[in-house]
Amino acid sequence: MLELGYNKSPYDCCVYHSKVEDGSMIYLVLYVDDMLIAARSKSDIQKLKGLLSAEFEMKDLGAAQKILGMEIYTDMSKKKLFLSEKSYI
């Protein structure tokens, strides 16, 4: 990821980030053999997926609904993302 111009988070070694053309951020979260990509633009996400799939065998599971046992909810009108562990309560 460093070769692609991404920076490793100083807080979590499994999180990489970079600025994209419009100045917004794109994030790549890695955990064992899973990954999550978050960005404002779907085209930026597709571009990163293309770069990664050129190097690694990948399977695109579409928009994430869960990660590490947490449910992912989005409110696109408010541009918010929420994580829930309701199933553990």
Backbone torsions as a table, in degrees:
resi	resn	phi	psi	omega
1	MET	NA	-35.5	179.1
2	LEU	-61.1	-37.3	178.4
3	GLU	-65.1	-24.7	178.7
4	LEU	-89.0	4.0	177.8
5	GLY	91.1	11.4	178.3
6	TYR	-87.1	152.4	177.5
7	ASN	-107.4	140.7	175.8
8	LYS	-82.0	134.6	177.9
9	SER	-63.1	136.5	176.2
10	PRO	-73.2	-11.1	-176.3
11	TYR	-99.3	-24.6	-177.6
12	ASP	-151.1	118.1	-175.6
13	CYS	-69.0	-7.8	179.8
14	CYS	-98.7	6.2	-178.6
15	VAL	-117.4	127.9	176.7
16	TYR	-120.7	150.6	-179.6
17	HIS	-147.3	157.1	178.7
18	SER	-156.9	156.3	172.5
19	LYS	-88.2	141.1	176.8
20	VAL	-101.8	179.4	-172.5
21	GLU	-54.1	-38.3	-177.8
22	ASP	-82.3	3.2	178.5
23	GLY	91.3	-8.1	178.0
24	SER	-80.3	173.2	-176.2
25	MET	-103.0	152.0	170.0
26	ILE	-124.7	138.4	-176.7
27	TYR	-122.2	140.0	174.1
28	LEU	-123.3	120.5	179.7
29	VAL	-111.4	125.3	-178.4
30	LEU	-114.8	140.5	174.1
31	TYR	-150.1	109.3	-176.5
32	VAL	52.9	-104.7	-179.9
33	ASP	-114.1	20.3	177.2
34	ASP	-113.7	154.0	175.3
35	MET	-145.2	155.7	177.0
36	LEU	-135.1	130.7	177.9
37	ILE	-115.3	131.3	179.1
38	ALA	-129.3	130.1	178.0
39	ALA	-161.0	163.0	177.2
40	ARG	-69.5	-37.3	-172.3
41	SER	-102.8	128.8	176.0
42	LYS	-63.9	-32.1	179.9
43	SER	-67.5	-34.6	175.9
44	ASP	-66.3	-38.4	177.3
45	ILE	-64.3	-45.3	179.9
46	GLN	-62.6	-38.7	179.1
47	LYS	-62.1	-46.0	179.4
48	LEU	-65.5	-41.1	176.9
49	LYS	-58.3	-40.4	179.0
50	GLY	-63.4	-43.6	178.2
51	LEU	-62.5	-43.4	-178.6
52	LEU	-69.8	-40.2	-178.2
53	SER	-70.7	-19.4	174.8
54	ALA	-71.6	-23.4	-178.3
55	GLU	-102.9	-30.0	-172.7
56	PHE	-132.0	150.7	172.4
57	GLU	-74.2	123.9	-175.2
58	MET	-132.8	156.4	174.0
59	LYS	-127.4	121.5	-179.3
60	ASP	-87.0	116.5	-179.3
61	LEU	-96.7	8.5	179.2
62	GLY	80.3	-162.6	-178.7
63	ALA	-62.9	132.2	-177.3
64	ALA	-67.9	136.5	174.4
65	GLN	-112.8	-20.8	178.9
66	LYS	-147.2	149.5	169.8
67	ILE	-149.7	130.4	-179.7
68	LEU	51.3	37.9	178.0
69	GLY	82.4	-3.8	179.7
70	MET	-97.1	138.7	176.6
71	GLU	-82.0	142.3	-179.1
72	ILE	-109.7	126.7	176.1
73	TYR	-122.7	140.6	177.0
74	THR	-124.8	147.2	172.4
75	ASP	-123.8	92.3	-174.5
76	MET	-64.0	-30.5	-180.0
77	SER	-66.0	-30.7	178.5
78	LYS	-102.0	-0.6	-178.3
79	LYS	54.9	49.0	-178.0
80	LYS	-124.3	151.1	176.3
81	LEU	-128.7	135.5	-178.0
82	PHE	-125.5	144.8	174.0
83	LEU	-113.5	140.3	-179.2
84	SER	-135.5	141.6	172.6
85	GLU	-117.5	35.1	-177.4
86	LYS	-54.0	-35.0	-177.7
87	SER	-67.5	-14.5	179.3
88	TYR	-93.8	-4.2	-178.2
89	ILE	-86.1	NA	NA
